[in-house]
Amino acid sequence: MKLFLCITALTFIFNYIQCSPPTLFTVFYKNIKLKSYALSTFSITNGSLINTHPIANLTSISFYSLDYIAKTDSEGNFYAVGTSFSPQDSMVGLYCISPEGHLVNVSKLVNTNVYAYVPTQNSFGFDVEDNSALYGSTQLGGIVVYAVINIYNFNNPKKSYLVNITDDTDGAVGAYDPENKIYYLFNKDGLTGNFTLFSYSLNSKELLPPIQVLNFEQFFMNTYLVYGGGGQLFVVGDYYVNPKNTTFVIYLLDTESGLLKQIYQTETSDGHYYSYFWVTDDNQYLVFITALSYHDTPTIYTFDMSTFEITQTPLVGFPLDTPIDVDYVPAWVY
């Protein structure tokens, strides 16, 4: 099963502009064997496949991966954070791709200098003002595993840096609040198995006081953190309700009390399905796809993270049963 990967007090008063729900999403398909990519656009409104375009000029980049869709521009171009590897270096860049799948240009490349031990695709964030990508991961340093935040500045690679959050981790996932320029890292403590929410301010370059998350009882490996706009944080993931049945659950995290409140849960599946989720650019809508069984038509959901309203539509043409050498990478929802 794959899951990709886009809160203040419950009395928080929202002060950001309400936007219309997204109507389209474009997903990247990756053929691992051929090292080729394609863009497929789907309608969220009626659940249909609209078109598919191969991505040109990309196959010449060795060991290339597109990790995260950072933004689009007025011409509809996509900006994807991508990583290329060689025996000596790991380079991260911002790759501009046209709606027709042509590689338009590439930003300055940032040498990461380190190999992230377990980077999480849905832990990516992007700061438009600084033109920087951020993502949380765990990283091996000798015999110690650290939870870290990687910050890559594409305007000035020399301003890129790594933040060590804690050396007590058994896994970490993150989300970025672009309004307040705070990166949140949800960490499973390695020694106690407890859960902690860390916060790092890009403005002050300081860690804020951590918060203990008190009532999280799910399997952390399938867990992700989502920023919902207006200061809200959500914990989402695929969880087993028994050894054979799986469900997708959304929790609201109160960052003052550290308590989770379940907001939504899908019907249980047979445990063999794929699920994916993405977040709109305004951080107001969470869009996710699940299927009740491996061979059933999947359903696409749109969850309003300010009102908690949810809509769902059958999704035709989004294949779950793909060859082993074909994979999906994150999409843009708009």
Stockholm file with secondary structure:
# STOCKHOLM 1.0

chainA/1-334         MKLFLCITALTFIFNYIQCSPPTLFTVFYKNIKLKSYALSTFSITNGSLINTHPIANLTSISFYSLDYIAKTDSEGNFYAVGTSFSPQDSMVGLYCISPEGHLVNVSKLVNTNVYAYVPTQNSFGFDVEDNSALYGSTQLGGIVVYAVINIYNFNNPKKSYLVNITDDTDGAVGAYDPENKIYYLFNKDGLTGNFTLFSYSLNSKELLPPIQVLNFEQFFMNTYLVYGGGGQLFVVGDYYVNPKNTTFVIYLLDTESGLLKQIYQTETSDGHYYSYFWVTDDNQYLVFITALSYHDTPTIYTFDMSTFEITQTPLVGFPLDTPIDVDYVPAWVY
#=GR chainA/1-334 SS CCBCCCCCCTTCCCCSCCCCCCCEEEEEEEETTTTEEEEEEEETTTCCEEEEEECBTCTTSTTCEEEEEEEECTTCCEEEEEEEECSSCEEEEEEEECTTSBEEEECCCEECSSCCSEEEEEEEEEETTTTEEEEEEEEEETTEEEEEEEEEESSCGGGCEEEEEESCCSCEEEEEETTTTEEEEEEECTTTCCEEEEEEETTTTEEEEEEEECSCCSCGGGEEEEECSTTCEEEEEEEEEETTEEEEEEEEECTTTCCEEEEEECCCBCSCCCBEEEECTTSCEEEEEECSSTTSCCEEEEEETTTCCEEEEECCSCCSSCCTTEEEEEEEEC
#=GC SS_cons         CCBCCCCCCTTCCCCSCCCCCCCEEEEEEEETTTTEEEEEEEETTTCCEEEEEECBTCTTSTTCEEEEEEEECTTCCEEEEEEEECSSCEEEEEEEECTTSBEEEECCCEECSSCCSEEEEEEEEEETTTTEEEEEEEEEETTEEEEEEEEEESSCGGGCEEEEEESCCSCEEEEEETTTTEEEEEEECTTTCCEEEEEEETTTTEEEEEEEECSCCSCGGGEEEEECSTTCEEEEEEEEEETTEEEEEEEEECTTTCCEEEEEECCCBCSCCCBEEEECTTSCEEEEEECSSTTSCCEEEEEETTTCCEEEEECCSCCSSCCTTEEEEEEEEC
//
